[in-house]
Amino acid sequence: MKQLFLFLTIVSVSFFNCSKSEPIPPTIDSLYFPPINSDSWETKSISDLGWNANKLQPLLDYLEEKNTRSFIILHNGKIVIEAYMNGHSASTPWYWASAGKTLTTTVSGIAQDDGLLNIHNKVSDYLGTGWTSATLAKENLITCKNLLSMDSGLDDTIGDDVSAANLQYVADSGTRWAYHNVYVKMQDVVAAASSQSWDNYFNTNLRDKIGMSGSWTNLNHLNVYWSNTRSMARFGLMIYAKGKWEDTQIVSENFLNEATNTSQEINKAYGYLWWLNGKPSYHLPQSQFEFNDELIPNAPSDTYAALGKNDQKIYVIPSKELVIIRMGEAADDDNFALSSFDNDLWGKINELIE
């Protein structure tokens, strides 16, 4: 039995119905941030936004049918829809899978803002030489930015183990895009640069500052973040707010602008571990094939997303002033990031909000 929390408020907020080609940036002054160390979170009704209330239940039924466990829509920070289903609850932790890659991106940006590292420096400046099996000359071509952009040139077919023996040269960095667990070495870079453990630096500089819960768990060479759904929504809200939480700049806007724009010329739909809609082409994990289309045709072109295995989702949509969260099992077949569910889900969301 799904639990649905829909809230009515007396606040009336206008909803900008923008075209895909002319996004309107978020009105930062009107943003709401839920208090830290509190379960309270202000709400807004779909009637305030002029959405089609008749399309809400079909959306929720579809989500439940597609193995969803939790779903949240924020408008300028306030909860419009919060639903739990398939035995899940507001307090139940769930894994972010690769959607949590963007946590690594953000903390890397914080460390750069703190003057601890520069993403344009080579990885060996922080980890020392020999962190791969490549020759010294080829290893020294790999920068921290290459790790965040997925164009390190290291072999993505060997598995998720990021020991030196498993990090083998295929191509010069910057010449080949491949979805690879080697990005996790950025966590080691941050730890080395800060002289702290990754967990400590993450908790102090991101998690605790925006009131998230959760923790990292190492599973088969993968460092996976687990939290409740509202913690994922807090992170999405901070990203939507251009790196701010209330009056505190958590990560610089300049860094986030880089992170949420094309980071290399091979996969135009990829930033720093963020997936980008509205680009003319994209690549998928475990493939060198280029698809000539938008990533999620049904979604607004300015959407950028954290996408994780089995359909863990954070969508940030500045033109619609929305952050959307989905956690759960795979909607259809197992997948690494993008799936057909993204486009189908956006078809249902559009019926509600447009």
C-alpha positions, 0 to 999 in steps of 0.5 A: 500500500503506498503512502502519499503525502500531499500538502496544502498551503496558503502560499500561492506561487506562480509557475513559469511555463517555459519553453524548452529553448528559453529556460528561466533561471531559478529565482534564488530569493524565493527559494525555501530551505528546510531547517537543518536537524529537523523533520519539518519541511514546508509544502505547496499544493498542486492547485497553487501551481495550476497543475492537472490534479487529475493526472496525479493518481495515474502518475503514482500508480505508474510509479508503484507499478514500476517498482518505485519506493519513493518519489518527491517533487520540490518546487522552489524547495517546497514539497509538492508531492511526496510518496512512499510505496512498495513497503518503503517509508520516509525513514528507510535508507536506500542506495544512491548507486551511481547517482551518488557520483555527483556527491563526489563531484560536489565534494571535489569542488568544495576541496578546490574552493578550499584551495586543497586541490586543482582538478586540472592537476594530474592525479599523481600530484596527490596520489603519487606515481604508480596508481595505475598500470600505465607507463609514467608518461601516460599516467601523468596525462590523467588529471582529476578533471579526466576522472570527473569527466570519464575520459581517463583513457583507462580500460573500463572492461576489467571490472570495478576494482580500482587497484593499480593492476586493474587500471590499465591504459587503453588510450590517452586521457581526453581521447576516449569516453568510458563509464568507469569506476576509476572516478572513485579515485577522486575520493582518495585525492580529496582525502590525501589533499585534506589529510582527512578520511573521505567520510570525515571531509564529506560529512563536515563539508557537505552532509552536515551543512545541509542536514542530510543523513546517510553514510557510505558503504563499500560493496565489491569495490564500489563506495555507495551512499545510502540515505533516506529520500529527503536527504537526496532531495536536500542535495538536489535542492542545494545543487538547484540553488547554485551551490547555496544552502540559505546564505552559505555557499557550499560549493562555488557556482562557477564550479557547478556551472562547469560540472553541469555543462559538457566536460569533453567533446566525446560525450556531449551529454556528460559533465562532471559525473552529471548527465545533461539533457538537451545535447545533440548526442550522447554515449551510454555506459559500456558502449562506444556508440554515439546516439544522435538524440537528446538524452531524455526527449520528453524532459525539458532541455535544461534538465541535468540529472544524477542517474544511478543503477536500477533507476535511482534519479535526481532531476534538476530542472531550472526552467521549471523550478523543480527538483525530482527524486526517484528511488527504488528497484529497476523499473524494468530491466537492470541498468547502469544509469539511463533507461527507457524509464526516464523518458516514459516517466517524463511523459507522465510528469508532463501530463501533471505539470503542463 
